[in-house]
Amino acid sequence: MLTSTEQIALPDYCKVVRVTGANGEVKEMIFPKALDLDRPKRPRTTFSLTQLNELEREFQRNQYLVGSERSKLAVRLHLTETQPQSVADECSFEEKLSRRGYVWDKGAELGAGRYSKVRVAIKLDSNIKVAMKVIDRRKVSEEYRRKFLPREVSIWSRLQHPNLCRLVGYFEIGHKVFLPMELAERGDLLLYVQRNGPIGEESARLWLLQLLAAVQYMHDLGVAHRDLKLENILIAADRSLKIADFGFCREVL
């Protein structure tokens, strides 16, 4: 977008680029830093009209294509990788993450498991903090990589309820899978009970109603969570509850 940098306060995640037009006129344009415009341009895949139409149909149907489904689509459209691996490895991990629209927030990890970690990240286009789950595909089983992870992302991306932790996106960098999601600033319910003791009757009544509403919503869609426990129930900044961790969820008849 063309604009005057003197008229607005420039956000931290943006930069001013001076562009010279064909007529020699110099203008200032504001771009997100994540676009990384200063780096040398790399080869990009070109698509036929048929390929573009097919891609548009697939991503309108499911924007979270992962695993075997994405591989099948690439084979069907005869898509090949155009960027040499040696070029892709030139930039740092943080640069690759910024190109996806995120930067790490300073601070400790929110949690860690056998094959995943959760950290706070900042979404550059909105400057909103999210919880970023990072899964190392080298540490997971073949069954999880081909079956459980694609199923989790496919189901989770369709769930939209105020008491379910919302999946913001999905992307991969190298051997790692990134799942940005809503950030629950007050931690999980287990930590809350450990720090504060028994939950009062009024809070318990309100929270139970929220959980029942979320579970009923999932069941109405034919989805079973299958792993409800205190660690998977998060508390948002407004003290509302949000069910998280959909790794074991599945569709049921």
Residue pairs with C-beta under 8 A, 6 or more apart in sequence:
1 29
1 30
2 27
2 28
2 29
3 28
3 29
3 30
4 28
5 16
5 28
5 30
10 16
10 30
11 127
12 127
13 32
13 33
13 34
13 103
13 122
13 124
13 125
13 127
14 30
14 31
14 32
14 33
15 30
15 31
15 32
15 33
16 28
16 29
16 30
17 28
17 29
17 30
17 31
17 37
18 26
18 27
18 28
18 29
19 26
19 27
19 28
19 29
20 26
21 27
31 37
32 101
32 124
32 125
33 98
33 124
34 98
34 99
34 100
34 101
34 102
34 124
34 125
35 99
36 95
36 98
36 99
39 91
42 83
42 87
43 82
43 83
44 82
45 79
45 80
45 82
47 55
51 77
51 78
51 79
54 76
54 77
55 73
55 77
58 65
58 73
59 65
62 69
62 154
62 157
63 157
64 153
64 154
64 157
64 167
64 170
65 73
66 149
66 150
66 153
66 154
66 170
66 177
67 145
67 146
67 149
67 150
68 146
68 150
69 150
73 79
93 173
94 103
94 104
96 173
96 174
97 103
97 104
97 121
97 173
97 178
98 124
100 171
100 173
100 178
101 123
101 124
101 125
102 121
102 122
102 123
102 124
102 130
102 132
102 178
102 180
103 121
103 122
103 124
104 119
104 120
104 121
104 122
104 132
105 119
105 120
105 121
105 122
105 129
107 119
107 120
109 117
109 118
109 119
110 118
110 119
110 120
110 131
111 117
111 118
112 118
114 139
115 135
115 136
115 139
115 140
116 133
116 134
116 135
116 136
117 133
117 134
118 131
118 132
118 133
118 134
119 131
119 132
119 134
120 129
120 130
120 131
120 132
120 183
121 129
121 130
121 131
121 132
121 180
122 128
122 129
122 130
123 129
123 130
123 168
123 180
129 183
130 168
130 180
130 181
130 182
130 183
131 180
131 181
131 182
131 183
131 184
132 178
132 179
132 180
132 181
133 178
133 179
133 180
133 181
134 176
134 177
134 178
134 179
135 149
135 176
135 177
135 178
135 179
136 175
136 176
137 145
137 175
137 176
137 177
138 175
140 149
148 247
148 248
149 177
151 249
151 250
152 246
152 247
152 249
153 167
153 170
153 179
155 223
155 246
155 249
155 250
155 251
156 167
156 246
156 249
157 167
157 170
158 221
159 166
159 167
159 217
159 218
159 221
159 223
159 246
160 166
161 213
161 214
161 217
161 218
162 240
162 242
163 210
163 211
163 213
163 214
163 217
163 240
163 241
163 242
163 243
164 214
164 217
164 218
164 242
164 243
164 244
165 181
165 182
165 184
165 234
165 242
165 243
165 244
166 181
166 182
167 179
167 180
167 181
168 180
168 181
168 182
169 178
169 179
169 180
170 177
170 178
170 179
171 177
171 178
172 178
181 244
182 236
182 242
184 234
184 235
184 236
184 237
184 242
184 244
185 235
185 236
185 237
186 192
186 234
186 235
186 236
186 237
186 239
187 234
187 235
188 230
188 231
188 232
188 233
188 234
188 235
189 230
189 231
189 233
189 234
189 235
189 241
190 229
190 230
190 231
192 199
192 235
193 199
193 230
199 207
207 241
210 240
210 241
211 233
211 241
211 243
214 241
214 242
214 243
215 225
215 228
215 243
218 224
218 225
218 249
222 251
222 252
222 253
223 249
223 250
223 251
223 252
224 249
224 250
224 251
224 252
225 243
225 246
225 248
225 249
226 248
226 249
226 250
227 245
227 247
227 248
227 249
228 243
231 245
232 243
232 244
232 245
233 241
233 242
233 243
233 244
234 241
234 242
234 243
234 244
235 241
235 242
236 242
